[in-house]
Amino acid sequence: MKSIHDLESAAARSVRYVLFDIDDTITENGMLLEESYASLWLLRRAGIMAVPVTGRPAGWCDLIARQWPVAGVVGENGAFAFFLRDGKLERIYHPAAPEPLATVDRLVELKLKALSAFPDLRVAKDQSYRLFDIALDFAEEEPDLGLELAEKVKKFCEARGAVAKVSSIHVNAWFGDYDKLSMAEFFLSARFGYDSHRDEASVLYVGDSPNDEPMFRRFSLSCGVANVRKYETLLKNPPKFVTDRPFGYGFAEAIGILMNLIA
């Protein structure tokens, strides 16, 4: 990983979209940082479209799409995107996502089996706002159960036919052939005419954890905030760049450098 300070001005000037994770990428200890939110306004004023790409639930995404200075939000690890058009909230679902109620019974069964197999595991407190997946909390609230257990939970879910991803706080599991990357590109294409072959260099992606790996692999302008180094042994495809600072401070660092290069 190269320092984000090595980002070249020609590459920075090609950026039209900044996609980014939320938890531990623009937050610290669960709180959205002032520096991060100010950075979103900098992007808005520069005409660069900011799109959070998150594992967080539909309920959160409704608020984010309405109240943050973003062009839309991809939620539940790629099941959907919410955005405003002429002041009205609209939704796009991934073509491979099931009907929201179609997998409820399988998800409940998977949840119960996982909680039985891992007694210290708990259901994430935002579960009631979800449509497509289950979120199993290993680190959002105390005690932190550690990455080793999270990886075991991931494999447990996969062995039962689910797709599972480890974030910095949750193991998310769902049934359906979709992910953050495919939905992000689907949304950009549907909303802005993005072409995945022609326009790849127009995207800067910023993230922090293993569930960002498809994005790190796909985009030549991918950046991890400094706490991504915690997961280096788990990442086969790390980000191309990394910030000096962690969490939302690192996000603000990356956006500050981008702004300076395009000024």
C-alpha positions as CSV (number, residue, x, y, z in Angstrom):
1,M,0.0,0.0,0.0
2,K,1.3,3.4,-1.0
3,S,0.8,6.5,1.1
4,I,-2.3,8.5,0.0
5,H,0.2,11.4,-0.1
6,D,1.6,9.8,-3.3
7,L,-1.7,10.2,-5.2
8,E,-0.9,11.9,-8.4
9,S,-2.7,15.0,-9.6
10,A,-3.7,13.5,-12.9
11,A,-5.5,10.6,-11.2
12,A,-7.1,13.0,-8.7
13,R,-8.5,15.2,-11.4
14,S,-10.3,12.1,-13.0
15,V,-12.3,11.5,-9.8
16,R,-16.0,12.1,-10.2
17,Y,-17.3,9.7,-7.5
18,V,-16.1,9.0,-4.0
19,L,-17.5,5.8,-2.6
20,F,-16.8,4.9,1.0
21,D,-17.6,2.6,3.9
22,I,-19.2,4.0,7.0
23,D,-18.2,2.2,10.2
24,D,-14.6,2.9,11.2
25,T,-14.0,4.6,7.9
26,I,-15.9,7.9,8.6
27,T,-16.6,7.1,12.3
28,E,-14.7,6.5,15.4
29,N,-16.2,4.4,18.2
30,G,-19.5,4.5,16.3
31,M,-19.7,8.3,16.1
32,L,-19.7,10.2,12.8
33,L,-16.8,12.6,13.1
34,E,-17.0,16.4,12.4
35,E,-14.0,16.1,10.0
36,S,-15.8,13.3,8.0
37,Y,-19.0,15.2,7.6
38,A,-17.3,18.4,6.6
39,S,-15.4,16.4,4.0
40,L,-18.7,15.3,2.5
41,W,-19.7,18.9,2.1
42,L,-16.3,19.7,0.5
43,L,-17.1,17.0,-2.1
44,R,-20.6,18.3,-2.7
45,R,-19.3,21.8,-3.3
46,A,-16.7,20.5,-5.7
47,G,-19.3,18.6,-7.7
48,I,-18.0,15.2,-6.8
49,M,-20.7,12.7,-5.9
50,A,-20.2,10.9,-2.6
51,V,-21.9,7.5,-2.0
52,P,-21.6,5.5,1.2
53,V,-21.5,1.8,0.5
54,T,-22.3,0.1,3.8
55,G,-23.5,-3.0,5.6
56,R,-25.9,-0.9,7.6
57,P,-29.6,-1.4,7.4
58,A,-32.4,0.0,5.3
59,G,-33.6,2.1,8.2
60,W,-30.3,3.9,8.5
61,C,-30.1,4.3,4.7
62,D,-33.4,6.1,4.5
63,L,-32.1,8.8,6.9
64,I,-28.7,9.0,5.2
65,A,-30.2,9.4,1.7
66,R,-32.4,12.2,3.0
67,Q,-30.1,14.1,5.4
68,W,-26.5,13.7,4.4
69,P,-24.9,15.6,1.5
70,V,-24.6,12.4,-0.6
71,A,-25.7,11.3,-4.1
72,G,-27.2,8.1,-2.7
73,V,-26.4,5.2,-0.4
74,V,-25.8,1.5,-1.0
75,G,-27.0,-0.5,2.0
76,E,-27.0,-4.0,3.5
77,N,-23.8,-5.0,1.6
78,G,-25.3,-4.3,-1.8
79,A,-29.0,-5.3,-1.6
80,F,-30.2,-1.9,-2.6
81,A,-29.5,1.8,-3.1
82,F,-31.6,4.7,-1.8
83,F,-31.3,8.2,-3.2
84,L,-33.2,11.4,-3.6
85,R,-34.6,12.5,-7.0
86,D,-36.3,15.9,-7.0
87,G,-36.7,15.8,-3.2
88,K,-38.4,12.3,-3.3
89,L,-36.8,9.2,-1.9
90,E,-36.3,6.4,-4.4
91,R,-35.0,2.9,-4.2
92,I,-33.1,0.6,-6.6
93,Y,-32.8,-3.1,-5.7
94,H,-30.0,-5.3,-6.9
95,P,-31.3,-7.6,-9.7
96,A,-30.0,-10.7,-7.8
97,A,-31.5,-9.7,-4.4
98,P,-34.5,-11.8,-3.4
99,E,-37.8,-10.3,-2.4
100,P,-37.4,-8.8,1.1
101,L,-39.6,-11.5,2.8
102,A,-38.4,-14.4,0.7
103,T,-35.5,-15.5,2.8
104,V,-36.8,-14.5,6.3
105,D,-37.3,-18.0,7.5
106,R,-33.8,-19.1,6.3
107,L,-32.2,-16.1,8.0
108,V,-34.0,-16.7,11.3
109,E,-32.9,-20.3,11.2
110,L,-29.3,-19.3,10.4
111,K,-29.3,-16.7,13.2
112,L,-30.5,-19.2,15.8
113,K,-28.0,-21.8,14.7
114,A,-25.1,-19.2,14.9
115,L,-26.1,-18.0,18.3
116,S,-26.3,-21.6,19.5
117,A,-22.9,-22.5,18.1
118,F,-21.2,-19.3,19.4
119,P,-22.9,-18.4,22.8
120,D,-21.1,-15.1,23.2
121,L,-22.2,-13.8,19.8
122,R,-25.2,-11.4,19.7
123,V,-27.6,-10.0,17.1
124,A,-26.7,-6.5,16.1
125,K,-28.9,-3.8,17.7
126,D,-29.8,-2.5,14.2
127,Q,-31.3,-5.8,13.1
128,S,-34.9,-4.7,13.3
129,Y,-34.2,-2.1,10.6
130,R,-32.9,-4.7,8.1
131,L,-34.7,-6.1,5.0
132,F,-32.3,-8.6,3.5
133,D,-29.6,-9.9,6.0
134,I,-28.7,-10.7,9.5
135,A,-26.0,-8.8,11.3
136,L,-24.1,-10.7,14.0
137,D,-22.3,-8.4,16.4
138,F,-18.8,-9.4,17.4
139,A,-17.2,-5.9,18.1
140,E,-19.7,-3.1,17.9
141,E,-20.6,-3.4,21.6
142,E,-18.6,-4.9,24.4
143,P,-17.1,-7.4,24.8
144,D,-15.1,-7.4,21.6
145,L,-15.0,-11.1,20.6
146,G,-12.1,-10.7,18.1
147,L,-11.4,-11.4,14.5
148,E,-10.7,-15.0,15.0
149,L,-14.2,-15.7,16.2
150,A,-15.6,-13.5,13.4
151,E,-13.9,-15.6,10.8
152,K,-15.3,-18.7,12.4
153,V,-18.8,-17.2,12.3
154,K,-18.3,-16.3,8.6
155,K,-17.3,-19.8,7.7
156,F,-20.2,-21.2,9.8
157,C,-22.7,-19.1,7.8
158,E,-21.1,-20.0,4.4
159,A,-21.2,-23.7,5.2
160,R,-25.0,-23.3,5.4
161,G,-25.4,-21.7,2.0
162,A,-25.2,-18.0,2.9
163,V,-23.0,-15.3,1.7
164,A,-21.1,-13.9,4.7
165,K,-18.7,-10.9,5.1
166,V,-16.7,-9.6,8.1
167,S,-16.8,-5.9,8.7
168,S,-15.0,-4.1,11.5
169,I,-18.0,-4.8,13.8
170,H,-20.4,-7.3,12.4
171,V,-20.6,-10.6,10.4
172,N,-23.3,-10.0,7.9
173,A,-25.0,-13.0,6.2
174,W,-27.5,-13.1,3.4
175,F,-28.9,-15.3,0.6
176,G,-28.5,-13.8,-2.8
177,D,-25.7,-13.3,-5.4
178,Y,-24.9,-9.7,-4.7
179,D,-22.2,-7.6,-3.0
180,K,-21.1,-4.0,-2.4
181,L,-19.2,-3.8,-5.6
182,S,-21.9,-5.0,-8.0
183,M,-24.6,-2.8,-6.5
184,A,-22.4,0.3,-6.4
185,E,-21.6,0.0,-10.1
186,F,-25.3,-0.9,-10.9
187,F,-26.4,2.2,-9.0
188,L,-23.8,4.5,-10.6
189,S,-24.8,3.1,-14.0
190,A,-28.6,3.5,-13.5
191,R,-28.4,6.9,-11.9
192,F,-25.5,8.6,-13.7
193,G,-24.7,6.6,-16.8
194,Y,-21.5,5.2,-15.4
195,D,-19.7,2.6,-17.6
196,S,-17.7,0.0,-15.5
197,H,-15.1,-0.3,-18.3
198,R,-14.8,3.3,-19.4
199,D,-15.2,5.1,-16.1
200,E,-13.3,2.9,-13.5
201,A,-10.7,5.7,-13.0
202,S,-13.4,8.1,-12.0
203,V,-14.0,6.4,-8.7
204,L,-12.1,6.8,-5.5
205,Y,-13.1,4.1,-2.9
206,V,-12.2,4.5,0.8
207,G,-12.7,1.7,3.3
208,D,-11.3,-0.1,6.3
209,S,-12.1,-3.8,6.6
210,P,-12.4,-7.2,4.8
211,N,-15.8,-6.6,3.4
212,D,-14.4,-3.8,1.4
213,E,-12.0,-6.1,-0.4
214,P,-14.0,-6.4,-3.6
215,M,-13.9,-2.6,-3.9
216,F,-10.2,-2.5,-3.1
217,R,-9.6,-5.0,-5.9
218,R,-11.8,-3.4,-8.5
219,F,-10.7,0.3,-8.3
220,S,-7.3,1.5,-9.1
221,L,-8.0,4.5,-6.8
222,S,-8.8,2.6,-3.6
223,C,-7.7,3.8,-0.2
224,G,-7.7,2.4,3.3
225,V,-7.8,4.5,6.4
226,A,-4.9,3.6,8.6
227,N,-6.9,1.1,10.8
228,V,-7.1,-1.2,7.7
229,R,-3.7,-2.4,8.7
230,K,-5.4,-4.4,11.4
231,Y,-6.7,-6.7,8.7
232,E,-3.6,-7.0,6.5
233,T,-3.3,-10.8,7.1
234,L,-6.9,-11.3,6.0
235,L,-6.8,-9.1,2.8
236,K,-5.6,-10.8,-0.4
237,N,-6.4,-7.6,-2.2
238,P,-5.5,-4.6,0.0
239,P,-6.2,-1.0,-1.0
240,K,-3.7,0.7,-3.3
241,F,-3.3,3.6,-0.9
242,V,-3.5,4.1,2.8
243,T,-3.8,7.2,5.0
244,D,-1.6,8.1,7.9
245,R,-4.5,8.7,10.2
246,P,-7.2,6.2,11.3
247,F,-11.0,6.2,11.1
248,G,-12.8,9.4,10.0
249,Y,-9.6,11.4,10.5
250,G,-8.0,9.3,7.7
251,F,-11.1,9.8,5.5
252,A,-10.7,13.6,6.0
253,E,-7.0,13.3,5.2
254,A,-7.7,11.5,1.9
255,I,-10.4,14.0,0.9
256,G,-8.2,16.9,1.8
257,I,-5.4,15.6,-0.4
258,L,-7.9,15.0,-3.2
259,M,-9.2,18.6,-2.9
260,N,-5.7,20.1,-2.9
261,L,-4.8,18.2,-6.1
262,I,-7.8,19.3,-8.0
263,A,-7.8,22.9,-6.8
